[in-house]
Amino acid sequence: MSGPDIRTRAETSAQIRKSAENTALAFPALLIAAEKIADTVIHGVHGRRRAGPGEDFWQYRPYSAGDAAHRIDWRRSAKRNRLFIRENEWAATNTLWTWAAPTTGMAFKSHLSQTTKYERAATLALALSILSIKAGERIAGLDAPFNAGHTRATLNQLSDWYQTSQNRQHINDLPTGQTLPRFSSVVLFSDFLSPIDEIKHSLHTLASAGTKGHLVQIFDPIEETFPFSGRVEFADTSSVAKIMTGKAQTLKSAYIEKLTIHRAQVRDLATSLGWTFTLHHSDQPASVALLKLHHLISGQLPPTTSAGK
């Protein structure tokens, strides 16, 4: 091989490498993290075989009291001398709506975690969206300024939207009221520290059309343990308010009690709507939370299951 040929191939290789590096730099960090997490979970959140109103045959199952007569497969039943129901695959296209609270409180990160609560929320939302696209389903962002879609372009829009929301933090940790179309699932990521009446109003609006919902409460581990003692100044991230205490440890019991009561109210609200509630701490692996959310959304875990802790 001649010298010029070697130089040409080396230059081409360098150009390709530079182009790849530039592409990676332009790729949103949140999306990169979400891709890695999604790759650790089996592909296709919603795409697994399950019973539904589709046209493709899935399986036969024994007749049960309450099944409609028109669903009986009489030919199969005659062969086995027992009534059988013909079940088809779920063929209706589902849309997964995600939302991560862009509040100042969600920007919190202690020395016990390597990520802010918002970064973890947005990463999990994007990872779920990636799995949905691979299953051939549509994704959307609740309150986002673009339509639902099932392509990589929609995923990039969603990633950019989450990144922009992170840079434009808000006080409200709840989505605006929005009626979602049929066959929709919504996953809300927040610390859900708003007054319970405000949370109830927001969720009832979303659930009014029969939407299947999942709440994921994200906490930094230090918010659970309250390991403070002595003279400590506490600042409200949503305002300029500050509280100075000389014996922070005396506040721990009241703080834990109030937090426990509020969380129980949020969990009970989710249960009353037929939704799921998941508690996740930002110092825990995101892949674990994603896998359990995957199971909740696909119906492999009961709604009362709390995952992610």
N, C-alpha and C positions, 0 to 999 in steps of 0.2 A: 504493500500500500504506500502510495507516495505521500510526501510531506504535506502538500496542499489539501489532500483528501482528509488527512488526520486533523489538520487545523479546522477544516470546514465542519467535520463531524463534532469536534470539540466545541466550536462556536455555536453550532445548532443545539447541542446539549445544554450549553450555558444559557442560551436564550429560552429554552424550554423550562429550565430550572427557575430562571428569573421570573418567567411568566407565571409559573405555579406559585412561587413565593408571593408575587404581587396579588394573585387571586386569593390566596389564603389570608393575606393581610386585609383585603377588602371584605372578606367573609365575616359576618358578625360573630363575635366571640360567643354570644349566647347560643347561636345556632350550632357552632362547632361543638360546644359542650353537650347540647341536646342530641346531636348525632351520635356522639360517643355513648351516651347513656342509652339511647334507643337501640343501639347495636348490641347491648348486653341483654336485651329483652327479646323474646321471640317475636318475629315479625307478624304484624297484623293484629291490632288490638281487637277490632270488631269483626274481622274477617273469618273467625272460626266458624265451623259448621254448627248451626243451631236451628231450632224449629222456628218457623215463621210463615208469612203469607206469600212466599216466593213461588215460582213455577217449577223449580228443579227438585226432583225427589231426593229425600234425605234418608228416611228410615220408616219402618213400621213399628208401632208400639201397641200394646193391648188396649182395648177400649176401656174407658173409665166413665163412671157416672158423671153426667153433665156434658160429655162430648156430643157435638151435633151429629145427627144421623147421617147427614150428607158427607161427612168426613170418613165414614166407614168404607174400607176397601172390601167389597163383597167377594171378589175373586180370591183374594188372599185369605179372607175369613173362611170361605168354603173349603179351601185346601187344608186348613189347620183346625177346622171345627171349633173356631173361637173367633170372636170379633176383634179386628185389628183396625187401627187408625193409620191412615197414610199421612205422614208429616213431610212437609217441604222445607227447603232451606229458606232462611231469611234473605230476601232479595231486595228489600226496600233500602235505598241509599240513605244512610244516616249522615247527619252533620254533627261534628263535634265542635262545640263552642267552648273556648277557654277564656279565662280572664284572670289576670294577676293584679292585685291591688297596688297601684302606683303611689302609695302614701309615703310620707316622710318616715313614719314608724317602720315601714317595711324595708327602709334603707339601712336599718340597724344591723350591726355585726359586732359581736364581742370577740375577745381573744380566744374564746372557746370554739369558734367556728371560722372556717376559711371563706365563707361567702355570706353576703347579705341575705336577708329573708326574701327580698324582691328577686334577686338573681336566681335563687333556688326556685322560686315560684315560676318565673318566666322560663327557666330551663326545663322544668317539668312540663309546663304547658306546651312548649315546643316539641319536647320528646314525645308526648302523647299525640301531637299533631302529625309528627313524622310517621308514627306507627299507623295512624288512621289513613294517611295517604297511601302507604304501602298496602293497606287493605282495600284500596280502591274507594275510599269514602271521602267525604268533603270535610273541610276544616274552616273555621271562622273565628274571629276574635269578637267577643262581646263588646259592643260599643265601638268597634273598629270602623274606620271610614272606607272599607272596601268589602266586596261581596264574598260569600263563601266560594270555595273552589277545591279542586282535588289535584292541583299541579304544584310543581316546585315553585312556580312563580308566586302562588298564593302563600306558600310557606315562607318565602323570602319577604313578602309583604308583612306577614305576621311577625317575623323576626324583627324587621325594621320598626314595626309599630311598638313592640315591647321595648325595644331599645330607646325609642323616642319617649315612651311613657315613663321610662326610668329616669330620663333626664328632665322630665317635666312632672315632678311629683305633686300630688294633690293631697288634700286633707281627707276627703271622703274615701273610706275603704270598702265601698259597696258599688256595684254597677248600677247604672240607671235602669229604670223600668223598661223592659223590652219584651214583646211577645214573640216567641220563637216558633218556627214552622214545625209541622209534624215530623216525627222520626228524628228529633234533635236530642242530644245529650249536652249538658253543660257542666263544666268543672270550674269551680271558683277557688282561687288560691288567695288567702289573706290571713292575717292574724285574727280577724273578726273580733276586734275590740270595740266596735261601735256599740251604742246602746242596743239592747236586744229588740226593742220595738222597731228601730230603724232597720235592723237586719231582717226582722219578720216581714216588714212591708216590702222590702226589696225581693226577698225570696218568694213570697206569695205571688208577686207579679210575674216572676219568671216561671213559676210552677203552674200558673193558671191555665196554660194550654196543654197540660199533661207532660211537660218536659221532664225527662229523667235528669236528676241533678246529683252532683257530688261536691261536698265541701271539703277543702283541704286546709286545715289550720296550720300555719307555719310559725314556729317559735324558735328563737335563738335559745340555746340551752341555759344561758345565764338568766333568761326571763323566767324559767321554771324553778331554778334552784335558789335565786335571790341570795347569793353568797356575800352580801355586804355587811360590814360592821364598822363601828366607829363613826367618825365624821365624814359624811358623804353628801355631795350635792347632786340631786336628781333634776334632770332637765326634761321638759315636755317637748318632744320632737316636732309637734304640730304647732307650737307657739313659742313665745319667749319666756314662758313661765318656768321658774326654778324653785326647788325646795331644798333647803339645807337642814340636815338633821345631825345631831351629835351622836346618836346611838341608832344607826341604821338597822341593827339586828332586832330592835324592838318592833319594827314594822313588818317583819317577815311573816308572822302568823296571820295577821289581818290581810296581807297581800295575797298569800297562798289561798286563804279561804275565799276571798273575793274572786280570784282567778278561777278557782275550782267551780264555784257556783255559776259564773258566767259561761264557762265552757260547757257545763251540764245543760244550760239553757239553749245554747247553740246546737248541741248534739240532739236534744229533745225536739227542737224545731225541725232539724233535718229529718229525724225519724217520723215526725208527724206528717211530713210531706212525702214520705216514701223515698227520701234521698239518703245518701250515705254521708258519714262523717269520718274524716281521717285526720289524725294528729301526726305531724311530721316535724322533726327537729333538724335545724339546718346543719348540725354537725354530723348527721347520719348520712350514709350513702344514698345518693339520689336514685340509684338504680333499684334499691329495695322499695322505695316509695313508688316508683314507676311500675314495678312488677305488681305490687298490691293494688294500685289503681287500675291497672290492666285487668286484674281479676274482678274487681268490683264493677267496672264498666261492662265487662262481658258476662256478668252474672255468676261467676264462679265462687264468689264470696257473698254471704247474705248482707243486706243493707246495714245490719246492726254491727257488723265487724268494723273495728277501728284498726286501721293499718298505718304503718309508717313509724310508729314509736319504737 
